[in-house]
């Protein structure tokens, strides 16, 4: 296990750190999915494909 892995493991023992980490990860995941959706819109993907991605994003956000 590397020093970074050990450090991260230690940090995860803190409830506050764990909560903040997961919150930021969620934000990044949403940001990535939105950028992917924008790219698909620019590529003029079919409305059914776009709606599918929006529904997937909605499920992801609501499940969080």
C-alpha positions in Angstrom: 0.0 0.0 0.0 1.4 3.4 -1.0 1.8 6.4 1.3 -1.1 8.1 -0.5 -3.4 5.0 0.0 -2.5 4.8 3.7 -3.2 8.5 4.1 -6.6 8.3 2.3 -7.5 5.3 4.5 -6.7 7.3 7.6 -8.8 10.2 6.3 -11.8 8.0 5.7 -11.9 7.2 9.4 -13.2 10.7 9.9 -17.0 10.9 9.3 -16.7 14.6 8.2 -14.0 13.8 5.6 -15.9 10.7 4.3 -19.1 12.8 3.9 -17.3 15.7 2.2 -15.4 13.3 -0.1 -18.6 11.5 -1.2 -20.4 14.8 -1.8 -17.6 16.1 -4.0 -17.4 12.8 -5.9 -21.2 13.0 -6.5 -20.8 16.6 -7.8 -18.0 15.5 -10.2 -20.1 12.5 -11.4 -23.0 14.8 -12.2 -20.8 17.3 -13.9 -19.2 14.6 -16.1 -22.7 13.3 -17.0 -23.9 16.8 -17.9 -20.9 17.4 -20.1 -21.5 14.1 -21.8 -25.1 15.1 -22.4 -24.1 18.4 -23.9 -21.7 16.7 -26.3 -24.5 14.3 -27.4 -26.8 17.4 -28.0 -24.0 19.0 -30.1 -23.7 15.7 -32.0 -27.4 15.9 -32.7 -28.2 12.5 -31.2 -31.7 11.3 -31.4 -34.3 12.6 -29.0 -34.8 9.1 -27.6 -31.1 8.8 -26.8 -31.0 12.2 -25.2 -34.1 11.5 -23.1 -32.6 8.2 -22.0 -29.5 10.0 -20.8 -31.6 12.6 -19.0 -33.6 9.8 -17.3 -30.4 8.1 -16.3 -29.1 11.3 -14.8 -32.3 11.9 -13.0 -32.2 8.4 -11.5 -28.6 8.9 -10.4 -29.4 12.3 -8.7 -32.6 11.0 -7.1 -30.8 7.8 -5.8 -28.2 9.9 -4.2 
